[in-house]
């Protein structure tokens, strides 16, 4: 009887947890996935006048610190600064 209660309680808790996924949990999952394998993104670098200089598209883990973005593209480290836009696809 005790074992059955434990199974029912665990099943109910799991069902509630899976159906009640909040925005915060989705955001946390996105960060975890980004840190683990990277997210599919498009990165565009622009000049001071707003014309596109270069863009990259792929699955990237990006580190942004002090206005500088760092990521790996085709096995090479890319460091960009200035005006850039990072889109999650």
WOFEN-V535979 format. One record per helix or strand of 3 or more residues. SS is the DSSP state (A for helix, B for strand). FROM is the first residue (numbers start at 0). TO is the last residue. If there is no record, write none. Layout:
ss-><SS | SS>
from-><FROM | FROM>
to-><TO | TO>
This chain:
ss-><A | A | B | B | B | B | B | B>
from-><1 | 22 | 38 | 51 | 62 | 67 | 75 | 82>
to-><18 | 35 | 45 | 59 | 64 | 72 | 80 | 87>
